[in-house]
Amino acid sequence: MELFDITDDDIKYEDNSYLKGLNPEQIEAVQCLDGALLVLAGAGTGKTRVLTTRLAHLLKSNKCFPSQILAVTFTNKAAQEMKERVSSLMGGIAIEGWWLGTFHSLSARMLRQHANLVGLSSDFTILNSDDTVRLLKQLMENENIDTKKFPPKAMMTIIERWKDKCKTPDKINMNDAGDLANGKLPLLYRQYQQRLKEVNACDFGSLLLHMIEILKNPENKHILDSYHNRFRYIMVDEYQDTNVAQYMWLRLLAQGAGNICCVGDDDQSIYGWRGAEVGNILRFEKDFNNAKIIRLEQNYRSTSNILDAADSIISNNNGRLGKKLWSDKGQGEKLVVKSLWDGEAEARWVGEEIENLQHKQISLNQIAILVRTGFQMREFEERFISLGLPYKVIGGPRFYERAEIRDALAYLRVVNQPHDDLALERIINTPRRGIGNTTIKTLYEFGREKGISLYSSIIQLIETDELRAGVRKTLASLISDFDRWASLLETESHYELSARILDESGYMDMWKNDKSPDAPGRVENLNEMISAIAEYNSLPEFLEHVALVLEVQNDKQGDYATLMTLHGAKGLEFDYIFLPGWEDGLFPSQKSMDENGQKGLEEERRLAYVGITRARKKVFISFCSNRRMYGSWINPVPSRFINELPEEYIDSSSEIDNYQTGRSSHWDSSGFSPSYKNSSAGISVTAKDYQKKISSKSSHPFKPGTKIFHKKFGYGSVVHVEGHKLDIKFETSGNKRLVDSFVTPVE
């Protein structure tokens, strides 16, 4: 029966009531049981329902026994949800015996039956991440490798990525390692794998690698054949997120009956940074003979304007299979694209819009702010706290609760008040200075006996022989640093001093040299904290502000707006979505594009698609004309993704503020015509309007030497002109590069 011939009349609900309510494409995906099938399930198209209904249909139609089904999910939570849903569709009957779980749990189940073939016994231990890092650290120390310069956690992450790519130690060459661990990382990898066998253990990556090794070995053909005979049907969820090792594992097992169904969305593949290969889903038809693709394109979540806007962006990607989502929920509201002066104005605008939604009786639980990177959260958190607007951070701690921020704050607290024992204890050996727990215990015991602080104890004990000479020298240097920094409070700006402290203490370099995936984000957060300090009149004022902020409890029960990263939002949905920071360099990420080129840009574009399609009713996108990043003001241009949004999907009631004169001008399709009014809310524009503004001819012929005024940076003079970009030397703000439309000539 052809897809378009399927109607409700063709379904015998008395026998197949579980199919009721499915659309034709979903029904075809459920009933197409034999051969290779890719269900290309767009955002909000009901893929989970299709997956669970298909499993129930396999059992209801007596195509196989539960033990002949292999169903793979990406999380244990998803596996449990699938089990419960299938049981419900089967009338509450508990389904037993099927192979349902994550790649790692299923591999572990298999490996325990064949462990002896890879030098393990069946009772092997599965190590957690802390155990693996500790084991690698031991091996590094045996090789006399500096674990400060090459942190074991960072080296372990690289080994994990090798495993994701199915690279065993014999497949690693020097090009893969460079100078990592003094060029010894391939050697350490071999030693690490050998050590795992010696202690009868596996890490997560080895579970897959060992099973691939077993199944590929011609001598174990009988084992592979047994799994081919066992698994008559294979189903895989979130196929776009599989890495190379998972792909190899699946290919080996699917060579039997050939009945494999993969469900996923190439347009939502956003985890390349942790090993996911979008190519796995893109080449599905080449990998499996006579493979069929069924596209689920009816979206049950969003309005048409939201879907059309998302499609207009994602259609610019070359690496995709292609689909067009549609909805019967009506056109809905257009997307709002808003340009603001800076990050502070952006946070203020988002807060105002959320309050407007509250006045319309919209629950905060239906509102989310999705940022590209964690450092963006700080300004939103502070604004929400000042408004008394309840919020929660999903996927990580609040900004000032992050470990690197607490460490940095501890340094500043000691400079501000040296007898803050808790702050000093936190960072006395961070970065590592060879000051261990025994030394700290000695210092505290001395302090209690004398009735003095930890700081005072150090000052007194470094003059005695009670501590080792090396420790005395280290502590004396640390105290000298704190005394010097404190003396600079009177002569140096608290902003510059804070940056100096993090640099001279070695704390900033500790994270800059850390090669773990989260290290760059920590550096960004530290720079954002320094930017925040500049907004306060003094260091004590800033520290008091932080203390008050941390008193606000993050109770996740009740009505709260959600603040999280775009990566963390996949799979979630809200009525109203705010997408701030859509500026080239921030989003799309310059780092992603620099490291991965076109591939990186396309993944960033998929991330934009994911962000927009989280919304049911309305999307708010914003970008800034000025943003403080890495301790300096920059003047970003709007994200190229904004340019990819057609005007018909964007709110066209645009107002352009002239920040120098307090006037705002209305734009029309022919350019802009004067229509002035006072405004401080920012700029609400379509992407093309904004591009017209920055590309239009300036009314003033700027040239080197021209005196200008800028609302934020004050008076200055033009040093160099490059098109509409001006290099300007400001009297108090240093050198900046600005677009000419944002400065006013001074006659």
HELIX and SHEET records of a PDB file:
HELIX    1   1 LEU A    3  ASP A    5  5                                   3    
HELIX    2   2 ASP A    8  ASP A   10  5                                   3    
HELIX    3   3 SER A   17  LEU A   19  5                                   3    
HELIX    4   4 PRO A   24  GLN A   31  1                                   8    
HELIX    5   5 LYS A   47  LYS A   60  1                                  14    
HELIX    6   6 PRO A   66  GLN A   68  5                                   3    
HELIX    7   7 ASN A   76  LEU A   89  1                                  14    
HELIX    8   8 PHE A  103  HIS A  114  1                                  12    
HELIX    9   9 ALA A  115  VAL A  118  5                                   4    
HELIX   10  10 SER A  129  ASN A  142  1                                  14    
HELIX   11  11 PRO A  152  ASP A  164  1                                  13    
HELIX   12  12 PRO A  169  LYS A  171  5                                   3    
HELIX   13  13 MET A  174  ALA A  177  1                                   4    
HELIX   14  14 LEU A  180  GLY A  183  5                                   4    
HELIX   15  15 LEU A  185  GLU A  198  1                                  14    
HELIX   16  16 PHE A  204  LYS A  216  1                                  13    
HELIX   17  17 PRO A  218  ASN A  220  5                                   3    
HELIX   18  18 LYS A  221  ARG A  230  1                                  10    
HELIX   19  19 TYR A  239  ASP A  241  5                                   3    
HELIX   20  20 VAL A  244  ALA A  254  1                                  11    
HELIX   21  21 ASP A  266  GLN A  268  5                                   3    
HELIX   22  22 GLY A  272  ARG A  274  5                                   3    
HELIX   23  23 GLY A  279  LEU A  282  1                                   4    
HELIX   24  24 PHE A  284  ASP A  287  1                                   4    
HELIX   25  25 SER A  304  ILE A  314  1                                  11    
HELIX   26  26 GLY A  343  HIS A  359  1                                  17    
HELIX   27  27 LEU A  364  GLN A  366  5                                   3    
HELIX   28  28 GLY A  374  GLN A  376  5                                   3    
HELIX   29  29 MET A  377  LEU A  387  1                                  11    
HELIX   30  30 PHE A  399  GLU A  401  5                                   3    
HELIX   31  31 ALA A  403  ASN A  416  1                                  14    
HELIX   32  32 ASP A  421  ILE A  427  1                                   7    
HELIX   33  33 ASN A  437  LYS A  450  1                                  14    
HELIX   34  34 LEU A  454  LEU A  461  1                                   8    
HELIX   35  35 ALA A  469  SER A  487  1                                  19    
HELIX   36  36 LEU A  488  GLU A  490  5                                   3    
HELIX   37  37 HIS A  494  GLU A  504  1                                  11    
HELIX   38  38 TYR A  507  LYS A  512  1                                   6    
HELIX   39  39 ALA A  519  ILE A  533  1                                  15    
HELIX   40  40 LEU A  539  GLU A  551  1                                  13    
HELIX   41  41 HIS A  567  ALA A  569  5                                   3    
HELIX   42  42 GLN A  590  ILE A  612  1                                  23    
HELIX   43  43 ARG A  640  ASN A  643  1                                   4    
HELIX   44  44 GLU A  647  TYR A  649  5                                   3    
HELIX   45  45 ALA A  687  SER A  695  1                                   9    
HELIX   46  46 ASP A  740  PHE A  742  5                                   3    
SHEET    1   A 6 TRP A  99  THR A 102  0                                        
SHEET    2   A 6 ILE A  69  THR A  73  1                                        
SHEET    3   A 6 TYR A 233  VAL A 236  1                                        
SHEET    4   A 6 ILE A 260  GLY A 264  1                                        
SHEET    5   A 6 LEU A  37  ALA A  41  1                                        
SHEET    6   A 6 LYS A 292  LEU A 296  1                                        
SHEET    1   B 2 THR A 125  ILE A 126  0                                        
SHEET    2   B 2 ALA A 201  CYS A 202  1                                        
SHEET    1   C 7 TYR A 391  VAL A 393  0                                        
SHEET    2   C 7 ALA A 561  THR A 565  1                                        
SHEET    3   C 7 ILE A 367  VAL A 371  1                                        
SHEET    4   C 7 PHE A 574  LEU A 579  1                                        
SHEET    5   C 7 ALA A 615  CYS A 624  1                                        
SHEET    6   C 7 VAL A 336  LEU A 340  1                                        
SHEET    7   C 7 ILE A 683  SER A 684 -1                                        
SHEET    1   D 2 ARG A 627  MET A 629  0                                        
SHEET    2   D 2 SER A 632  ILE A 634 -1                                        
SHEET    1   E 3 GLU A 655  ASN A 658  0                                        
SHEET    2   E 3 ARG A 663  ASP A 668 -1                                        
SHEET    3   E 3 GLY A 671  SER A 673 -1                                        
SHEET    1   F 5 GLY A 734  VAL A 739  0                                        
SHEET    2   F 5 LYS A 725  PHE A 730 -1                                        
SHEET    3   F 5 GLY A 714  GLU A 722 -1                                        
SHEET    4   F 5 LYS A 707  HIS A 710 -1                                        
SHEET    5   F 5 THR A 744  PRO A 745 -1                                        
END                                                                             
